[in-house]
Amino acid sequence: MTDTSPLHYQSITEQLEALKSGQITAVELVQACLARIDSLNGNLNSVITVNATGALAEAKVVDEARSRGENLPALAGIPVAVKDSIPTAGIRTTDNSRLLEDWVPEHDASAVQALKANGAIIIGKANLNEFGWSRPSEADLSPPPWNPWNPEYMSVGSSSGSGGAASSGMCSAAIGTDGGGSIRLPGGAHGLVGMKPTHGIVSRHGMDHNSHSEISPLTRTVADTALMLDAMATYVPEDDMSWSGHRDNYFENLQADVSGWRVGVPRTFVESAPNEPEVIHAYEQFLKDLESVGCELVDLDLRGMAEARMANFVVLNAETYQRHASSLKERWNMYGPITRIYLLQGAFLSAEDMLNAAAVGRSVRSYLSALFSEVRLKAIAMPTSPFMTAERSRRPGEHARGINACFTAPFNITGNPSVSIPSGISDSTGLPIGMMLTGDQHDDLTLLRLAHRYEATTEWHTMHPKL
């Protein structure tokens, strides 16, 4: 059924149907997104660099190929925004830092290359806090993004601009990175599906070598996420972290009967976080909705999550500092003041700290694998974030300790697939609320199937910012 929403708010699957039937052209779709960028980005700051000329030219090529009756790839004509830390050939990639203000990469990151090979059109580069690390600041190259659902609040997560761009209709979907929740957190706060796949499913080749952060999609529906992952999840031999095993066709196998599927509910762990009341209310409804589609809820005494969160940030701090150590010494003044502080945290970590953190990661990973097997779980259900707003999540004392990522970050160091799904709207702020499902290693398809079944029973994914 065709959505009655404006073209810029329709899902990828609906836009593809309209493109194939001739109701719209790829040029018209790109123009619709460019019009949104032109009218909204001045206030929202979601996009740093707009690829208007290139995107329109690529859309024209798609339309000409379709008019000749050629077989087109799965995402032909779909405009995608790319987080400005992910290299894009011929399109400026700044990482929102003065150090890279004029950098135009010669090569695409492998994930971008895969999207383009599947017909996606890169419409622009999405905003982020400098190098995706620290807190957003007016001192960054580009000012921080604001949430389209209520522009009195900032967008959350280092993939904040990707969330703002996708939710406001500046693109059909966006990609970002998730090293501690930076796809799932903006997914939850922007009414989007944000999925961090199993570690290694999507290669980071051509970007950087990061043991816990995944290049991930932000979309309007679970089906759209499946389409994006089908395109992005490719084996890259040059990447030693790239998964060489079997990859499912996610979109074609999305439908499933979830009756009797066991879903873990770690109430003690969830209640240990400083959750805002609206989050808990949405969580309880989320659990009821899972029961309504036939899932069996299983109480879990989930252990090791706080330790895994802290270990994840030890590794992220160390790896990030290692990448910037020389540059910090040589070009100190070109970094933003908040970024310097966050980067320097890694300078005080020892080899023992890193080894201990890695040991924690291995231990919790093994524990979770045993838990999924022994309890016969299909997923673990919890909120995406304990907080409603970016401002609340970025309180300095808590943000530095990763409290805002208490539910998301543990699954970065373990590598488990994890997805945030639209599950409510806050009465107090008007911002969306996300709930999260986490699955077993390399069982991304089961996670997508469960999320898709849940989504079908709700209307949260059909709601959009009133801009």
N, C-alpha and C positions, 0 to 999 in steps of 0.2 A: 504494500500500500504506500502511495506517495505521501510524504509528509506535507502538511499545509504550512509548515514553517517557511520563512524566507529562504532563498537559495543558500545564503551564507551560513544558515544554521542547520541545514540538512546534513544527515550522516553521509559518510563516504559511500555506503551501499546505495543510498537514495540518489546521490549525485551521479554515480556510475550508471544507474538505471536510466536517469534522464539523459546522460551523454549518449548512451548506446541507442536510445529510442529517438534521438534527434530533437528532444524537447529543448535542450540547451547545447551550446558549443563549449569547448574547453576555453576558448577566448572569453566567452561570457562569464564563465565560472571564475577565471582568473581576474577579470575586471571587477566582478562583485567583491572579491576579497581585497583587491587593491583599493576599491572605494571605501571599504571598512577601515583599512589602514589609514587612508587619507583623512577620513572624518574623525577617527577615534584615537589614533596613536599619539597625537599631540598632547592629549590628556592622560592616556594610559601608559605610555612609554613601554609598550610590549615588544616593539620591534626596533632594533638598532639600525640595520641596513635593509633597504627594500630592493628587491631584484625585479623591478617592474619591467624594464625593457627585455631582460632575458626570459622572464616568465611568460610574457606575452608572445615572444618569438617561439618559445617551445610549445605553447598552447596552439599556435597557428600550425605548427608542424603536425601536432596530434590531430587537429581537425582535418587537415589535408589528407593525412593517412587514412582517417576514418571515411572520408568521402570517396577514397579509392577502393574501399572495401577490404583494407588490409586487416589482418589479425593484430590486435593491439594487446600490450601487456596489461596485467591486472589493475594497475593504478593509473592508467593512461589519462592524463588531463587533470589529476587531483593535485591541488596546491598544498604544499607542506612547508611549514616553518621549521627551521633548524636552529637549535640552541647555538649561540655565538661562540661556544667553546669547541664546536665540532667543525673541523676544516671542510670548506666547500671550495672547489676549484673555480677560480675566476670571480668569487664573491668574497668581499672583505670579511675577515674573521678576526674580531678584536678581543674576545674574551672579556669585553667591557673593561679593558685596561689600556692606559696610555702607552704601555710597552708595545702593544700590538695594534695601535691605532690605525696604521696604514698597511697592515699585512693582508695580502691577497694570496692565498695558497695556490700552488700549482696543481695540487691533487686533492681529490675528495677523500674523506675518511671512507672506509669500506662500507659502513652502514649507509652513507649518503649515496655511494656508488650503486649499492644494491637497490635503493629506492628509485634512483633515476633509471636503472635498467628495467625496472618494473613500471616505468611510465610516469612516476611522480614528478611534479614540477616544483622546484625550490623557489618559493615566493619571497623569502627574506630570512634574516637572522634574528633570532629572538633574544631578548634582554636577559641578563643574569647579574648576580653580584660578582664583583671582580674575581676572575679565575674560578668562579663557582665556589668560592671559599670565603668565609667570614660573613658579615652582615652587610646588606645593601647600604649604600651611602651616597649622599649628594656629591661626595668627592670622587666617585667613580667616573669613568669616561662618559657614560650615559646615566642619567638619574634613574632611581628605582621605579619599577613598574607598580601600577595600582590595579586592584581587583575590579574587573568589569561589573561584577555583581553588586558591588557597593564601592565606588571609587573613593570613599572616605578611608578605606583600608588598603594597605599595601598587598600586593600579591606575595604568596609564601613560597619558600623553597628556592634553591639556586636555579631551578628551571622555571622561575617565576614568570618570565616573559613568554615562555612556551605555553604555560597555562593560560595567561591572559590572552594571547593571540588566538589560541584554539577556541576558548570559551566565548570570545567576542566576535567570532566569525571572520577574523583576518586571514584565516587559512582553514582548510578542511580537517587538518590534523597537524600535530607538531611532534618533534622528537627532542628529547633532552637527555640528561644523564641522572642516574640515581646511585649515589654512593652511600647514602644514609637515609634516604627517603625523598630525594629531590625530584622524583617523578610522582610518587604516590601522594606526597603532601600537597603539591599544587593540584594534582588530580582531585583530591578530596575537597580542597578549598575553592575549586573552580567548576565543580559539577561535571567532571570529566572522568573517563576511565583511564587510569594510569597504571601501567603494568611494568614491573621489573622482572624480566625473565630469568630463568636459571642462569647462573654465571657461565659465560662462554657461549651461550646460544647466539647472541649478537656480538660480533667482533668489534673491538675498539681499535683495530689496526688503522693506522693513518692518523690517529689522534694522540693517544699516550698509552703507556702500559700501567694499568691500574687493576689491582687484584680484587677489588670489591665493587667497583662502580660499573653500571651497565647502561649502555645507550638504549633508550626505551621510548615507546610511543605514548602520546597523550591524544585520546580520541573522544568522540561523543558517545560511542556505543561499544559493547564488547565485540560485536561482529567487525567493527572498524579496526579494533585492536588486533583481532585475528588476521585481518587482511594485511595490516602493517607488519606484523611479525612474520607472516608468510614471505613477505618481500625481504625483510631485514635479516632473518635468521639463516645465514649462510656460513658454511665452513670456509675459513680463510687459512690456508696452510702456513702462511708467513707469520701468523699469530699463534704463539705457543699456548695461549689461553683459549683459543677457539675450539669449540666442541666438535669433534669429528664423528660423533655417533649419529644415530637415527633422529631425524626431525619429522614431526608429524605435519600433515597439512591441516593447519588449525581451522581455517574458515570452512572448508568442506566437511569437517568432522565436528562442527560446533554443537549440533543438536544431540542431546542425550537425555535419557530418563534418569533423574537423580534420586529417585525414590529409594530410601534406605541408605543413602550415602551418609557416612558418619562424619560429623563436623565437630571439632574440638572447641570447647568454650573455656578459656583460661580465666575465670572470673577473678580469682585471687590476684593474678598478675595485673589484669586490667584495672582492678580497683586499687592497686598500689600506686597508680599514677595520679597526678593532680588534675583529674578530668573535670572539665566544665559540665554543668548539669545537662545542657542540651546534647552533649556528646553521649552521655550515658543513656538518655532517653532514646536517642536514635539507635544506639547499640541494642537496647532491649527490643525495639521494633524490628531491627535487622534480624535478630535471632528468631523472632516470631515468624518473619517472612520466610526464613530458611526452613523452618518447620512446616510452613504452609505448602512448600513445594515438595515435601516428602523427606527432608533430611532428618536424620536422627542426631540430636545434640548430645554431646558427651562432655561431661565436666572433666577438665584437665588441671592438674597441678603442674603448670608449666614452669620449669626451672631454668636458671642460667641466663635469662633474658637481660637483666641489668649488666651482668658481666660481659655478655656478648656485645651489648651496645657500647660499653666503655672500650672493649677491645677493638671494636670496629673503628672507633674514632682515634685510638692510638695509632693504628695502621694508616688511616687516612692522613693524620697529621704528619707522620713520618714520611710517607710517600710524597705528599704535597711539598713539604719542606725540601726534600731531596731534589725535586724538580726545579725548585726556585733558589736553592742555596747560593749558587754563583751569581745569579742575576740580582738577588737581594744585596749582595756586597757591592756590585758594580753600579747598580741603578736604583738604589734605595729610594730616592726621592720621587721616582716615577710610579711607585706603588702607592695606593691609597693608604691613609693612616690606619684604618681598621684592618685592612688586608695584611699589613705588616705585622700587626699584633698576632693575628690568627696564624700566619705562616711561621712566625718565630716560636710558636708553641712546640713545633716539631724539632726545633734545635735542642730542646732540653730532654729529649727522649733518648734512652740508651738502647744498645743492642739487646740487653736483657728485657727491656720493656717490649720491644718488637717480638722477641721470641716468646715471651709470656702471652702476649696478645694473640699470636698465631696459634699457640697451644690451646687457648680458650676457644678460638674459632673452630679448631678441629674437634675439640671435645663436644661443643654444643652441636656441631654439624652431625656428629655420630649419634648423639643423644636424640636429635630430632628424627634422624633416619630410623632409629629403633622405635621411636614413639609412633611414627606413621605406620610402621609395619605391625607392631604388636597390638596397637589399639585399632588397627585397620581404618585409619583416618583418610578422608579425601582432602580435608583442608582444616585449617585453624582459623577461627573468626575472631576479630578484634577491631576496635576503632582504628582509623588511619592515624589520627592525632588526638591527643587529649585536649587540644585547644581549638578555639573557633577562628582566631585571627592571627595574622602574621605578627602584629604588634605584641600580642600576648606570648607568642612562641619565641619571640626574640628578646625577651628580658635577658640582659647580659649575664647574670649569674646562672640562669638556667640554660640559655642557648649554648654557652661554652661547654656545658656538660651534656648537651644533646638530649635534654629532657623532652623537647618537642618531638624528637625522633625515637622516643622510648619504644614505640610499637614497630617502627619501620626498620631502624638500624640493625637490630640483631640479625635480620635475614639477609643483610648485605655480607656480613662476615661468614655466614653459613652458606650463602649462594642459593638459598631456596627461592623459587618463584613466588611472587607476591603481587597482588593486584588490589587497587583501591577502586571502589565502585560508588557512584552517586547514591546516597541513602538518606537524604533529608535536606531541609532548609532551616537555617536558624531564624527564629522569630525575632531575636534581639538584634541581629546584624544584617539579616538578609543574605548571608553567605551560605553556600552549600556545605553539607557535611558528608564526609566519605567514610565508608566502612571497608575493612580490608580482609581479604582471604589469602592465606599462605598455604602453599602446597609442598609436596615432596619433590626432591631433586629430579629434574628432567621430566616432571609430570605436568608441564605447563598446559597441556591440552585439557586435562581434568579440571584444572583451575579455571580455564576459560569456559568450559562447559557449565560448571557450577555458577560462575558469575553471569553467564548468558541466561541461564534458567531463572536466576534471581531477578535479573533485569527485566525479564518478560512479565513479572508480576507487579512491577512498580511503574511509576511515571516520572521518576526523578530525572532520568536521562532525556526526557522530552522537554525539560524546562531550560530556558536560556535567559541570560541577562537582558533586562529591559533598557536597552541603550537607545 
